[in-house]
Amino acid sequence: MLQLRILVSMLPLLLVNPVAQGQDYPHKPVRIVTSEAGGGNDFVARVIAPALAGNLRQNVIVENRSSLIAIEAVARAQPDGYTLLLPGQTLWIGPLLRKLPYDPIRDFAPISMTSKTPSILVVHPAVPVKSVRDLIDLAKARPGELNYGSPALGSAQHLAPELFKAMAGVNIVHVPFKGSGPAIINLIGGQVQLMFPNLASVATHVKSGRLRALAVTSAAPSVLAPGMPTVADTLPGYEVVDAKGMFAPRGTPAALIARINREVVKTLNQPDLKEAFLNAGVEVVGSTPEQFAHAIASEITRLGKVIKDAGIRIE
């Protein structure tokens, strides 16, 4: 009974514990777990980490693991704010493509979207179109005759044209490649007619005239392609971007999520960080946890239907 009374008497103190409220966070190094070194997730994590460390006044360490191992490690980590995950959209799109040992909604707490990279719709110059409307009209007049190239199944560069097909009501044949490089080479060579690559990978080819750019896949015009129209200008509601963001394990106290969110967003708004991202062809995005959660739920619904209707599966 005495122990019970002591515990009850301590409850108010526990409820206002400054650690639980995030007031003395962090008092030890913070880990950002991400996928393999050299990839897009790793780049974003390593640009953010030193700036975030300065704002937190604590070391921030980037830890590389294979994508699935990184996700599982953070899902099992203590929800204390010291182990964070920075993945791409594979975290929430992956389970739509195959059975995986985690649930992106159940196992993680969104902190903030950190960045997004739109794709750009490009065609071979021999394709007689100069706009998205022209392309839709041509595809409707020649069903099954046009084809598009893409790298990995389920990537933004694969799902962007599949959503385009579904919303425009056209039949364009998918030609898969092992990586963006071979796909772009075949597009320049005219073996495929169109593609939705990221802008940085084809910018020089567009500038030289070897490819023709029609639109970007973000909902709004992109700072990465000034003056370029969006696919959504012709197909309202269209959007596919390669988004990345930061998560904590589910169960992390709301006060800690709010504290980390404030520091991450402040970090993302630093001019030198924004410049580093833009120079690499990446748009900086800061959001509230709620905005990030809504964006994830919306993409799961929108692209989940495309994946199901197109029968896209990874075995």
Buried (B, 14 or more C-beta within 10 A) or exposed (E): EEEEEEEEEEEEEEEEBEBBBBEEBBEEEBBBBBBEEEBBBBBBBBBBBEBBBEBBEBEBEBBBBEBBEBBBBBBEBEBBBBBBBBBBBBBBBBBBBEEBEBEBBEBBBBBBBBBBBBBBBBBBEEBEBEEBBBBBBBBEEEEEEBBBBBBBBBBBBBBBBBBBBBBBEBEBEBBEBEEBEEBBBBBBEEEBBBBBBBBBBBBEBBEEEBBBBBBBBBBEBBEBBEEBBBBBBBBEEBBBBBBBBBBBBBEBBEBBBBBBBBBBBBBBEBEEBBEBBEEBBBBBBBBBBEBBBEBBEEBBEBBBEBBEEBEBEEE
